[in-house]
């Protein structure tokens, strides 16, 4: 980290730091760079007051729109405590002379691990078997082993990977190591690894025993999984989504799961987070849902804080990194 002792102290504000660091990690790297104030959460009505006079502001999900940026004349740097930055108006920031930086690829390993945690939970039923043993079912069993439901092997299955960025590519290589056949319909790369077969969108849905969504949400792929595409899938297919909830039509997926048109789903993201009480996917016995935790292993969050501080230090030094605007 650069020595900034010769610089005047600059006000640094973190508006929603709780999810990234609830107290188990340290903000000291950022604290060395200026006068740091960390808020656990910030409502829209509190943003301008808390950021007044700040030189650098860090946000995770707090929205910094055109109107807000215009009310912060001292602001010169916005750090996004995430990879995605759709909550910041990067065009307005650029026009206002504000540099916006994100933290790419910090959670790749963590997200890939969650993809396969969800998939293995659905195919191996570890939680159900453990609960059964805890209830005493094994101690009262007449045999050395028993079967609650089918356990499926990944070896030989076909996995469709939608999105071959850092995370999707690692999902593909991990699936290959499991002995799975890998297909994809979303690669702009001319050359793919030999174990990835490029297919059409329709074949991605038709052929996948497992479909893993690992693409960013764009105007072109909203509700990528919908009534029509779900109709193409196999009855034993499993959907895994650790990307963005908006990629999936939740009502269509819920209907497909209830009717057993597809076998199961493992979701770490939903359209609304936290979800509304009437979310149609809640409570389904063949749908596992985790609360957007794929990114937040301790190691990943530590990288997030470290690189965020490095982004600001690089900006101070005149050589900004990870600039998105």
N, C-alpha and C positions, 0 to 999 in steps of 0.2 A: 504494500500500500504506500502511496506517495506521502512524503512528509509535507503536511500543509501548515506547519507551525508559523510560517511567514505570512499566511493569508489571513484576512479578517474572518471572524467566525460568521458562518452563513447558516441561516435557519433551515433545517431539514425536518419535514413532517411526514410521518407514516400515518395514513388515514384509516386503514383497516388491517392491522397487523396480527390480529388474534389467531386466525386460522393458520397462517404461516408460522407463527411463533407464539404459542400460548403460555410461554414461560420456561419451556424446556431447553430453548436455545438462547443465544445472546445477540443483541443488536450492537455490540461494541464496535464492530468494524465500521458501521455507519456513524456511530457516535464519535469516532475519531475524526470524521470529516467535517463536523460542524456542530451547531447547537441543535441536538436531536430531540424531537418530541414524538412519541409513539402513542397513537390512539388505537384501542382494540377495535372499535367500530365507529363509523361516522355516518350520520343520516344525511340526506341531501340538503336539508336546511342548515346543517352545521359546516358544510364544506368550506364555503368562502371565509367564514369567520376563523376557522382553524388554520386556513392556509394563508391568511393575510400576512404579508411580509416574508413569506417563505421563498427561498431561492430554489429549493428542490422539494418535490412532493412525490411520495411513493404510494401507489394504490394497487390493490389486488382486484377487487370487483367494483369499488366506488367509481361512479361515472364522472369523468371530467369532460364535459361537452363544450361546445363553442362559447356559450354564454358564460359558463363558469370560468373558462380560461381568460376571457376578456376582462373579468373582474379581478385578475391577479397579475398586476403589472410587474411585480418583482420576480415572478416565476421564470426560471430559465431552464429547468430540467424536470422531466416527469419520468420516474422509474416505475415500470410495471412489474409487480411481484408475481409474475406469471410469464408464460410464453405468449398466450393470446392477448391482444390489446384492443379488442373491439369496444371496450368501455372508455377509450380515450379518442377524442376527435383529433386524429393526427394531422389532418389538413389545417385545422384551426391552430393547432400548436405550432406547426411550421410557420404559418403566416405571422404568428405572434413572436417568433424567434425562440421558441421553446423546443429543446431537443427531447425526444421520447425514446427510451431504451427499454427493451424487454430482456428476458432471460431464456434463451432457447435451449432445448434439449436437456434441461437439468433433471427432468423426471422420467426420462425414457425407460431406464431399467425398472423403476418403480411401477410404471404403468403396464409394462409388458408382464411383470410379475402378477399384477392384478388380473390381466386378461386370462392368464392360465390358472390363477386361483379360482376365478369364477367358472371357467370351463371345467376344471377338475372337480369342483364342488358339484357341478351338474352331472358329470359322468361317473364319478366315484361315490357320491352320496356320503362323504365322510361324516358330515354333521349328523345326518339321520342315523347312521350306524353307531356313532358315538353316543347319541341320545338313547338309542335302543339299549346299548350296554349299560348305561347309567340307570336305566329303568329296571335292570335286572334280567333282561331278556336272555343274555348269554348264560348267566349262572343257572337259569332254569331250562336251558336248551338240552335236548337229548343228544345232539350231535356236536362235533367240535366246531362247526361253522353253520351259518344259516344265511339266507338271502332275503332281503327286504324288497329289493327291486333290482332291475338289471344294472350291471356295471359295464360301461362301454369302454372299449380300447380306443385311444387316439391313433395308434399305429394303423395306417392304411386309410384313415378318414381323409376327406378332402376339406381343406379350410380355404375359404375365400377371404382375402384380405383387401378391404376397401380403404385405400390410402397407403402409399408406400413411402412415406416420409421417414423420419428417424424412428418413430415408434412402430409404424407398420412394417418397415423393413426388418426390425428386430423381432416382431411377432412372427414374420414369415420364416426367419432363420431358426427361431426357437421351435416353431411348428415342424419344420423340416427335421430338426434333431429328434423330435418325438416320432418321426416316421410318417408324418402326414404329407399328403400331396397338397401343394400350394398353388392356388390360382388367384389372379388379380385382374381387375378391369380398370384400374386407375393408376397408370404410370405414364408419365411423359418422357421417361428415360428410354433411350434407344436400345440399350442393352440391359437385360435383367439377369440375375443369377440363373444358372441353368435349372435350378429346382423350382422356379416360378414360371407358371404358364400364363400368358396373357389371354384373357377371354373377353367376350362381350358382357355387357351389364346383365343381359337376360341369362346367359350361361352362369354368371357369378351366382345368381339366385338359384338357378335350377340345379347346379351341380354341387353346391356347398353343403357338406354335412354340418359344418360350423362356418358362420359368417361373422368376422370380426371387423367392426367399424373403427377405423383409425384415421379418418380424414377430418380436416377442419370444416366447420359449417360455413357454407357460402350460399349466395342467392341461387346457385344452380343445383344444389343438392339438398335443399330443405325438404323434409319428409321423403328422403331417399328410400326408406323402408316404409311402404304404404300398402294399401289393399291390393293393388295390382302386383307389386313385387313380392309380397308375402304369398300371393296365390301361386307363384312359381316354385316355392320352396318345398323341400321334402318333408313328409310328416315327422321324421326323426331329426330334423335340423334344429340347430341351436344358434341363437343370435347373441353375440357379445358386443356391448357398446360401452367403450371407455372414452369416447371422443366428445360428442356434443349431443344433448338430448334432442335438439331440433332435427337431427338426422332421421328421427323415427316418428311416425304417426302413432301416438301412444294408444289411441282407441283401436286402431286397426291391429296393432300388435296384441293388445289385450284380448280382442276377439279371436285372433288366431291361436293364442295360448289357451283360452277357455275351451275352444272347440277342438283342441289338440291337433289343429292343422299343422303347427310346428311343435316340437317337443318341449322346448324351454328357452329361457332367455336369462342372461346375466348382465345386469346394467349397473354402471357406476355413475351414470348421468341421466337426468330427466329434463323435460322441457322447462319446467319451473323448479327452481331450487331455492329454498326447500319446496317440496311438492305441496300442492293443494290437497286437502283431506279427501277430495273426490277424485284424485288421480286414478284412472281405471286400472293401473298396473299394481297398485298396492293390494297385498293380501292374496295374490295368486300363488297357488302351491307349486307351480312350475316356473316361477320368475324370482330370481335372486336379485335384490337391489341393495347396493351399498351407497352411502351418502357422499359421493364425489370424493373418495379418499385415495384413488389410484395414484395420484401425484405425490401424496404426502408422507412417504417414508421419512424417517428421521434424516437419513443420508441425503435424500432429495431436497428436503427443506433447508438443510444446512448449506447445500450447494446454492440454493435459491438466494439465501441471505448473503453468502459470500460473493456471488457474481453481481448481485444488486449493488453492493458496496463498491466492487471493482468497476462497475459501470459508471458510478458517480465520480470515483477517483480518476478514471480515464477521461471523463468529461472535464474535470478540473484541470487536468494536465494538457488539455488541448487535443487529445487524440481519442475522441469518443468511440465506444464500441457498442455493438448490438443495437445500433440506431435503426428505428423502424419508420422514421419520417424524414 
